[in-house]
Amino acid sequence: MNELPLAGVRIADFGWIFAVPHTTSWLGALGADVIRIESPKRPDLVRFLGATDGTPGINRSGLFHSINFSKRSIALDLTTRGGAEVARRLVARSDIVFENFGAGVMTRFGLNYDNLRAVKPDIIMMSGTPLGQTGPLAGAIGYGPNSLGFSGISHLTGYPGGEPCGIGGTWPDFVVGVVMVMGALAALHYRDRTGEGQYIDLSIAEMVTGMLPEAMMDFFLNGREHGRIGNRDPDLAPHGAFPAAGDDRWLAIVTVSDAEFASLCEVLGAPAMASEARFGTMAARLENVDALEREIGALTRQFDRDQLVALLRARGLAAGPMYNTAEIMADPAMVESGMNVELDHKEVGRRLIPTLPVTFSGFKPNYYGGPAIGEHTEEVLTGLLGYSSEEIARLRIEGGVL
């Protein structure tokens, strides 16, 4: 196997919940030595979500392990002088620091950027918080729903005439993690060219707002305020989810022209529908979209979902099944893609987890199971940081190492 692209890069990961752990797992799979700093006194909340086989435990969360692969874990109490000193020594041996605590928390630990730069002048540090590190709302505590609300995405999510909605338990943290990867790699490239590190301040809400180009640009250019339109599109109809035969079986259908709509009608066994005045043009279909969706839904409900998808695709139409989780995992394309791999974990055994959704022709990412809390404490302190067993014992007695 060729050398991984981030071999030789070390990351001090102070993150928790979703965004930073997702980021650092990807970087770890690409070869970085990721060392996650945790505290059993205030463990990551995700360690208690999704108990494997229904048995809870601090090391048994399937959700935690699915976004914390390819990294090591050390257990420190950063509120103590000894714990903070271990953290600084780790940063001195690292290239990038990640954290996503509330604004000011790292400063209270004595681990803010200025202090870390004193021990490693070219360190790169990235902070990801709901509303950034500066401004009147920087200190606001936030989780996924707060960030979605502030970003504007909840205002746009929902059905016409309905309430603002979240996005079904899918929080912005995961796409934030991808953006953090991009920012960290850009800063690393900059440092390699100039020798200079830097501080990166990422506002989760601002980043999510940047993912709403249609609504934002329509407001900037035309002064129009977008509302909630469910699965519809302002310019295309039909565009959305339609029922198939059976219980809770659905498919997505989009047509982008009158000719495509005529083909859809033929497949559905209602060719005359395409010549009706209320549906014959895109403008007419948009004007009568409620009736259009009712009539198409009544027709699609007569078909087996996968058979109808195959018929529509054979006509060159955009159609696809709306999978549940079990169907996604069983789909041959997903199975063959290599996106999911089985990894060993010391407490829950061999489990399937999702990994990077890309393949590389030049190398294979290095995947290994998520760590138990503090699993690598002595390994890192002795092997990397040079602490003696006596020093570690003292730090344990003082409470800095847990």
N, C-alpha and C positions, 0 to 999 in steps of 0.2 A: 504494500500500500504506500502510495506517495505520502510525503509529510503533509500533515494537515495545515491549512492556511494560517491558523492562529497558534500553532505550536510555538512555545516560548513566551506567550502572553499570559500574564497572571491577572486575575480579577478578584478583588475583595468585594463580596456581595453582601451588603447590609439590607437587602430588600426583603419584603414580605408580601403576603397576599398573592397577587397574580402578576402584575406588570413586570417588575424587575426579575422575579424568578423565571418567568417565561423568557425574558431577554437572555439571561445568563445561561440557561440551559442550551439555547441555540448556540451561543458562543462557545460553551463547553464542548458541544458536539463537534464544533469546527476546530477543536484542538486547544482552546484556552484552558488553563488550570484555574477553575472557578472554585473559590473557597467561600462558602456561605457562613456568615456569622449569625448565630442564633442564641437565644436564651431560654432554657426550660422554665425560668420564672415568668416569662412573658412570651410564650411560644407563638409562632405564626398561627393565626386562626384557621388557616387552610389545613393544618395538620389534624384538625378535628372534624373535617368535612368528608363525607363519602367513605365511611368505614368499610374496609375490605371485608367481604363475606359477612357483613353485618356486625362485625366485632370491632368496637371502637378502640382507639389507642393512639398515642402521640406519634407512633411510627406506622400507622395502618391506613392512612388516608390515600385512597387511590387517586384522588384529585391532586393531592400534594405531589405524589410521585410522578404523575403525568406531566408536571411542569417543573420538576426539579431533578431531571436526569442529568447525567454527565457533570456532576459537581461533588465536592466534598463539604462536610459540615464540621464546624468547631463551635463549642458552647462557651460563651463569655457573658459576663455581666458588665455591660458597658457603663453602668452607673458607678462602678468602683474604679479606683485609680489603677489597680492592677489590670482589670479587664480592658480599660481604655488604652493602657500602655501596650498590651499585647496587640490590640487592634492597630495602633500606630506602627508597631514593628512589622505587622503584616502589610500595611499600606506601603511602607518603605521598600518592600520586596515585590510590589505590585505595579501594574501599568494602568489599570482602570478601577475606579471605585463607583459602585452603584448604590443608590439608596432611594427609597420612596416613603420615608416617614413624613409626618407633618412638618411644615416649615418651622425651622428652629430646633428640631429635636437633635440633629447632629451637632449643632452648636452647643447644646446643653451637655452632650457627651464629650465636648472638646475635640470633635472630629469634623469640624467644618472645613471648607476648602482651604482657607488661609493656613490653618493649623496643619493640615495634611501636606500642603505644599512646602511647609517648613521641613518636613521629614523626607519628602520626595518632590523636588522642584518641578519635575516634568510630569507629575501625576495628572491623569485625566479623571474628572469626577462628574458624574451625571446624577442629577436629582429629578425625580418625577413626582409631582404633587398635583392635586386637583386643579389648583389655580396658580401655580408657580410660586416662586420664592419672594416676589415683591408685589406691591400694590395693596389696596385696602382690604382685599379678601384673602390675602396669601395665607393667613393663619387658619382659615376655615378647615374643619375636619371634613373629609369627604370619602365616599366610597362610590361604587359604580352608579347608583341612581342619582346621586348629587351631580356627578360629572356629566351624566347624560342630560340632566335637566338644565344645567348651566350652559351646556354646549349648544342647545337648540334642537338636538336630535329627538328628544321626547315630544317637543312641539310638533314635529313633522311625522311622528310615528303614531298610527292609529287609523281608525276608519272615519269616513266623512261624517261630521256631526258628532263624533265621539270625543272621549277624553284623551288628553295626552297620555302616551304609554311609554314604558320602557321597551326593551327589545328582547323580552322573553328570557331573562336570566343570562343573556349573553352580554357580558360587560365589555366596556371599551378597552380594558386592560390588555387584551391579547393583541389587538392591533397597535396599541401603545407600545407593547413590547417589541414588535417588529420595527417601529419607528426608532425606538431606543437602540436597537441593533445597528440601524443605519447611522444614527448619530455617533455612536461609539466608534464604529469603523472609520467614519469620516475624520473624527478627532485623532484616532490612532494613525491614520495616513498623514494627517497634518503634522503630528508630532514626529513621525519618521522623516518628514521632509525638513522640518524647521528646528527640531529639538525641543519644542515648547508644548507643554501640556495646556489644559484649559478646563474651565468649569462650564457645564452644560445644564441649563435650567429648562426643563420641559414642563409645560402646563398641559395636563391631560385634557381639560375642557377645551382649551384653544386648539389642541391637536384634532379633537373630534370635530370641532366647528369647521376646521379646514377640510374635513371629509364631506362637507355638504355643499359642493360647488354650485349645483343648480339653484338651490334656494338662496345662497349668499349672492351669487352673481345677478340673479333676477332682481333681488332687492337693490343691489348697488346700481344696476344699470336702468332698471325700470320702476323702482319704487314699489314693486309688488311683494306682498307677503304670502308665502306658501302656507297652505293648511294641510290637514291630514287627508290623504286620499287612499289609504289602505294599500292594496296591491296594484292599484291602477297607475297609469302613466298619463301625464297631461297631454301627450301628443300621439299616443298609440292606443288602439283598441281593436280587438281584445288584448288584454295584458294582465295576467294574473293567475290565480289558482282556481282550478275547477274540479268538481267532484267526479270520481269514477265509481264503478260498481263496487259494492262491498262497504264494510264499516271503516270510516275514516281513511279512505283512499283518495289521493289527490294527485293532480298533475299540473304543471305550469305550462301555459301556452302564451306565445307572443306572436302577433302578425304585424308586419311593418309596411304592408302595401295592400291595395285592393285585390291584386292578383293572389297574394298569399291568403287573404281572407276567403276568396272564392275557393281556393284549394282546401282550406279548412272545412268549409261548408260541404264540399263534396265528400271528404273523408267521413264527416259526421252524418252523411246520408240526407242532407238538407240543402241541395245545391241552389234551390230557389231563394234561399235566405239571402244570398249574396246580391240578388238583384232587387231586393226590397228597397224602397226609397229611404227608409229609416236606417238601413245598414249598408247601402251601396257604395258609400264613400267613407273615407276615414273621418272627415268632418261630421258626417251624419252619425257614424257609430259613436263618436265621442259625445255628440249631443244626446244620444239615446243609450248611453252606456249601461244604465240600470236594466233596461229591457234586454239589451244585448247579452249581458252576463247571465240573466235568468234563463234565456233561451239556450245559450251555449251550455250552461250547466245542466239543463234538463237533457240535452243530447249526450254530453260526455258521461253522464251518470249511467248510461246504458252500456258502456264499454268497460272491459277489463283495462285497468290502468296501463299495464306494461304493453299490452297489445295495441292500445290506442297510441301510446308514445311511439311504438315502432312504425305504425301506419303514418303518423304525421312526419316522422323523421324521413321516411321513404319518399315523402313529397317535398323534402327540403325545408320543412317548417321547424321553427324553434319550439321544441317541446321536451319535457323531461319529467320523470317521476319526482314526487315530493317524498323523500325518504324519511323514515324514522331512524333512530340510532342503530338498531339491529340491522336494518336493511343497508345502511351505509357500510357497516363493517363486513357484510356478506357480499357486497357488490364486487364482481371480479376485477373491475378497474381499480378499485381501492385496494383489494388484496394484492394485486400484481404490482401496484405502484411502489411498494416498500415503505409507504408512509407510516405504517404501524409495525412496531417491532416488539418482540418478547424480550424482556429484561429481567434479570434476577434481582431480588431484593431480600435482604437478610431476614426480614420478619414475615413478609407476606408471600414469599416465594416467587415463582416465575409468572410474570403478568405482561399482558399486551398493553402498550401505550402508544399514543400518536407522537410522531417526531417531526423533523423538518419536512415540509410538504414539497420538497424538491429533491432531485437526484443530481449527482455530479459525475461527469465522465472521468474526472482525473483523480478522485479520491472517494473514500467512504467515510462519512462522519463517525465519530467515536461515541457510541451510545453505551452508557452503563447506568444501572439502577439508581434511583434517588437515595440520598443518605438518611440513615437514622439520625436523630438529633444528637449532635456532638460526636458522631461516629469517628471522626478523624482528628479529634482534638490533639491527642498526644502525638499522632503522626505528623501533624503540621507544626506543632510547637517544637518538637525535637528535630525532625528532619529538615524543616524549612527555616525556622526561626532560631534554632540553636539553643533552646532552653534545656537546662539539665533537669533530670528527674527531681532533684531537690528543689529547684526553682518552681517546677510545676506543682509539686506538693505544697509549697508555701502559698502559691497563688490559689490553690484549691481551698486551703484553710482560710485564706483571707476572703474568698468568695469571688475573686476575679475570673477564675476558670471554674466552670461548672461541670 
